[in-house]
Amino acid sequence: MTATTRAIYNPRVYQGMILNHQLGTARACTWSGMGSGKTVSTLSAIDIRLLAGEDAPVLVVAPKRVAVTTWPEEAKKWQHLRQITVMPIMGDEDKRRQALKYDASVYTINFENLVWLIEYYGSRWPFKHVVIDESTKLKSFRVRQGGVRAQALGSIAHTKIKEIDLLTGTPAPNGLLDLWGQLWFIDAGERLGRSYEAFKQRWFRPPEYGEGPLIPLPFAQAEIQERLKDVCLTIDMKDWFDLEEPIVNNIFIDLPPKARKTYREMEKEMFVKLGERQVEAHNAASKTQKLLQIASGALYLDPAVDDDSHPKAKDWKEVHDVKIMALEEIIEEAMGEPVLVAYHFKSDLVRLLKAFPQGRVLDSNPQTQKDWNACKIPVLFAHPASAGHGLNLQYGGRTLVFFSHDWNLENRLQILERIGPVRQEQAGFKRSVFIHNIIARGTVDELVIERLGGKKSIMDCLLEAMKRGQA
């Protein structure tokens, strides 16, 4: 096997998938660190089975960028996979139909087109083996409700599909509640309960004051881990490589007096007045979003706007620039090394581009990624939700700054891993990775960082337990 970079072929993933099928376990999860070689290892297992005489094509369901580029490129990169052909099912309907006429070993499709594919084939469904890359996309599944795409897959998962493999590096990014929807595709609820309600009643209790997420019972994690260990394979890259932990630097800034007054008014009264505009938060969740905006430096003025999805999200006012000043210092201290900056709100991006005109925005254009990896972009601005699965940014830099924050741990971990220690190892670099969190002192920023750390510890415990069960 050869590769142009130090791409990781993880034999544990490969051997585990082959063993599962030899033992008759046709449905299994692989929980493997991001960048650990899930794609090439899965393709290698598929290749062995094709050589053994299996001729039915395999369907891979993945995020769009991963389906279009990562799977086809991995098949071309490795010499031992030269007989495997990977065909993305993408584009308009005519292009998708044409792709399905191509004689391929593996077909890839994004989650958005999955409903169309299931409706297109109907009772003629040809894919007996389905691989779900980034299975957390299925966490919203419920037996009688939930996400449309997960529902569509659920309608055929245990009737027309013989084998399912779930791949993810973040099985429970927001806690144990994320597991039921994914594991249902493995055993139809045999291990964690036939319904989501049964799962919640068995292992969770309501929060003490009636608001917020359900709280796991003291015995929940241990019991759930015990029930999953026979169908979950966990790979920790620290067991295979001498990886350094990222160097985390929390940079605290103090809000100016006027911004602090605005923050306190919103926190206590759920209402502030900015010039001639009155900004109100309608509930606790809305208030939290408004506080995050103020902490970042700009507040959306329309009372109905909590996030960037609202059409009036363009109407905002800057309340301070101290985070921008902190970012200036970080960029100066980088001494010319490229810096990746994660932002959360559109107002953040507008202000960042104005303050740093030399910066670029990470978009869908492949040339942007190439320019970054060629060190032609000194500052790259990226929203974590669009800078995750399938991106390799490790050649361009090793410094990530979280300018603003949100509650989504999966997005945070995904963008971190674009330049993280595993990716640096793949690229052949022996260098530390720096993570800077710009935190407004005495604000909800601190709570977000604390809560994300707690979620990560839950997931780390889960992964560690699965490893012990495999020993």
Stockholm file with secondary structure:
# STOCKHOLM 1.0

chainA/1-471         MTATTRAIYNPRVYQGMILNHQLGTARACTWSGMGSGKTVSTLSAIDIRLLAGEDAPVLVVAPKRVAVTTWPEEAKKWQHLRQITVMPIMGDEDKRRQALKYDASVYTINFENLVWLIEYYGSRWPFKHVVIDESTKLKSFRVRQGGVRAQALGSIAHTKIKEIDLLTGTPAPNGLLDLWGQLWFIDAGERLGRSYEAFKQRWFRPPEYGEGPLIPLPFAQAEIQERLKDVCLTIDMKDWFDLEEPIVNNIFIDLPPKARKTYREMEKEMFVKLGERQVEAHNAASKTQKLLQIASGALYLDPAVDDDSHPKAKDWKEVHDVKIMALEEIIEEAMGEPVLVAYHFKSDLVRLLKAFPQGRVLDSNPQTQKDWNACKIPVLFAHPASAGHGLNLQYGGRTLVFFSHDWNLENRLQILERIGPVRQEQAGFKRSVFIHNIIARGTVDELVIERLGGKKSIMDCLLEAMKRGQA
#=GR chainA/1-471 SS CCCSSCCCCCHHHHHHHHHHHHTTCCEEEEEECTTSSHHHHHHHHHHHHHHTTCCSCEEEEECHHIIIIIHHHHHHHCGGGTTCCEEECCSSHHHHHHHHHSCCSEEEEEGGGHHHHHHHHGGGCCCSEEEEESGGGGTTCCSSSSCHHHHHHHHHHTTTCSEEEEEESCSCTTCGGGHHHHHHHHHTTTTTCSSHHHHHHHHEECCTTSCSSCEECTTHHHHHHHHHTTTEEEECGGGTSCCCCCEEEEEEECCCHHHHHHHHHHHHHSEEEETTEEEECCSHHHHHHHHHHHHHTEEECSTTCSSTTSTTTTCEEECCCHHHHHHHHHHHHTTTCCEEEECCSHHHHHHHHHHCTTCEECCSCHHHHHHHHTTCCSEEEECGGGSCTTCCCTTTCSEEEECSCCSCHHHHHHHHHTSSHHHHHHTTCCCCCEEEEEEETTSHHHHHHHHHHHHHHHHHHHHHHHHHHHC
#=GC SS_cons         CCCSSCCCCCHHHHHHHHHHHHTTCCEEEEEECTTSSHHHHHHHHHHHHHHTTCCSCEEEEECHHIIIIIHHHHHHHCGGGTTCCEEECCSSHHHHHHHHHSCCSEEEEEGGGHHHHHHHHGGGCCCSEEEEESGGGGTTCCSSSSCHHHHHHHHHHTTTCSEEEEEESCSCTTCGGGHHHHHHHHHTTTTTCSSHHHHHHHHEECCTTSCSSCEECTTHHHHHHHHHTTTEEEECGGGTSCCCCCEEEEEEECCCHHHHHHHHHHHHHSEEEETTEEEECCSHHHHHHHHHHHHHTEEECSTTCSSTTSTTTTCEEECCCHHHHHHHHHHHHTTTCCEEEECCSHHHHHHHHHHCTTCEECCSCHHHHHHHHTTCCSEEEECGGGSCTTCCCTTTCSEEEECSCCSCHHHHHHHHHTSSHHHHHHTTCCCCCEEEEEEETTSHHHHHHHHHHHHHHHHHHHHHHHHHHHC
//
